[in-house]
Amino acid sequence: MACYESIFILRSSLADDEAEAVIEKMKTVLTKHGATLVKAENWGKKKLAYEIKHDRRGTYILLQFESAQENVVSELERLYRLEDSVIKFLTVRVEEEAFQAVAAEQGESDGGGVQ
């Protein structure tokens, strides 16, 4: 199974409940296409390195997931492009050893599970 990390940035003008709705939509797409969500973190609003679509701040979201199918990433990124509130995204494949080490470390610090 391949391991992936996806980070996307939402417009800072979104309300917290609207941001949560977008995050849940992305999680649903992953599970619908057979991926296993390992971790989902909202890193909060941060200043961007440069202005993107007239925004100087954005809400950063991290998703870590595993999938045996390559089309999961393409479908997730297609949804990012269609969602107006997503201003930037990046999805990378992570080596399984590094992925498992981070998951084990996270499990020891907070008792495990998806946040």
C-alpha positions as CSV (number, residue, x, y, z in Angstrom):
1,M,0.0,0.0,0.0
2,A,1.3,3.5,-0.9
3,C,1.5,6.2,1.7
4,Y,0.7,9.9,0.9
5,E,0.6,13.3,2.5
6,S,-1.5,16.0,1.2
7,I,-1.4,19.6,2.3
8,F,-4.0,22.2,1.1
9,I,-4.6,25.8,2.0
10,L,-8.1,27.2,2.4
11,R,-9.0,30.9,2.1
12,S,-8.7,32.6,5.4
13,S,-12.1,34.3,4.9
14,L,-13.9,31.0,5.5
15,A,-15.7,30.5,8.8
16,D,-14.6,27.6,10.9
17,D,-17.8,25.6,10.1
18,E,-17.3,26.2,6.4
19,A,-13.6,25.1,6.6
20,E,-14.7,21.9,8.5
21,A,-17.2,21.2,5.8
22,V,-14.5,21.3,3.1
23,I,-12.2,19.1,5.2
24,E,-15.0,16.5,5.7
25,K,-15.6,16.6,1.9
26,M,-12.0,15.8,1.2
27,K,-12.0,13.0,3.8
28,T,-15.1,11.5,2.2
29,V,-13.5,11.5,-1.2
30,L,-10.6,9.5,0.2
31,T,-12.7,6.9,2.0
32,K,-15.0,6.6,-1.0
33,H,-12.1,5.7,-3.3
34,G,-10.7,3.1,-0.9
35,A,-8.0,5.1,0.9
36,T,-7.4,4.7,4.6
37,L,-7.1,8.0,6.4
38,V,-4.3,7.9,9.0
39,K,-4.3,11.5,10.2
40,A,-6.1,14.8,9.6
41,E,-4.8,18.0,11.1
42,N,-5.9,21.5,11.0
43,W,-2.8,23.7,11.4
44,G,-4.8,26.9,11.7
45,K,-4.4,30.2,9.9
46,K,-0.9,31.2,9.0
47,K,0.7,34.0,6.9
48,L,1.5,32.9,3.4
49,A,5.0,33.4,1.9
50,Y,3.4,35.4,-1.0
51,E,0.0,36.6,-2.0
52,I,-2.2,33.9,-3.6
53,K,-5.5,34.9,-5.2
54,H,-5.5,38.2,-3.2
55,D,-5.0,36.4,0.1
56,R,-2.1,37.0,2.5
57,R,-3.2,34.3,5.0
58,G,-4.6,30.8,4.7
59,T,-5.8,27.9,6.8
60,Y,-3.4,24.9,6.4
61,I,-4.8,21.4,6.4
62,L,-2.7,18.1,6.5
63,L,-4.1,14.8,5.4
64,Q,-2.1,11.6,5.7
65,F,-3.6,8.5,4.0
66,E,-2.7,5.1,2.6
67,S,-4.1,3.7,-0.7
68,A,-3.4,0.8,-3.0
69,Q,-4.9,2.7,-5.9
70,E,-3.2,5.5,-7.8
71,N,-6.4,7.2,-8.9
72,V,-7.2,8.3,-5.4
73,V,-4.6,11.1,-5.6
74,S,-5.8,12.3,-9.0
75,E,-9.4,12.3,-7.8
76,L,-8.4,14.2,-4.6
77,E,-6.5,16.8,-6.6
78,R,-9.3,17.1,-9.1
79,L,-11.6,18.0,-6.2
80,Y,-9.1,20.5,-4.9
81,R,-9.1,22.3,-8.3
82,L,-13.0,22.4,-8.3
83,E,-13.3,23.7,-4.8
84,D,-13.1,27.6,-4.9
85,S,-12.1,27.8,-1.2
86,V,-8.8,25.8,-1.9
87,I,-6.1,28.2,-3.0
88,K,-3.1,25.9,-3.0
89,F,-2.4,22.2,-2.6
90,L,0.4,19.6,-2.7
91,T,0.3,15.8,-2.5
92,V,3.4,13.7,-2.2
93,R,4.1,10.0,-1.8
94,V,6.0,9.2,1.4
95,E,8.3,6.3,2.0
96,E,6.5,3.7,4.1
97,E,9.2,3.5,6.8
98,A,9.0,7.3,7.4
99,F,5.2,7.2,7.3
100,Q,5.0,4.4,9.9
101,A,7.6,6.1,12.2
102,V,5.5,9.2,12.3
103,A,2.3,7.3,12.8
104,A,3.9,5.3,15.7
105,E,5.2,8.5,17.3
106,Q,1.8,10.1,17.0
107,G,0.2,7.1,18.6
108,E,2.5,7.3,21.6
109,S,1.9,11.0,22.1
110,D,-1.9,11.1,22.1
111,G,-3.1,7.5,22.3
112,G,-3.5,7.0,18.5
113,G,-6.4,7.5,16.1
114,V,-7.4,10.1,13.6
115,Q,-7.9,13.6,15.0
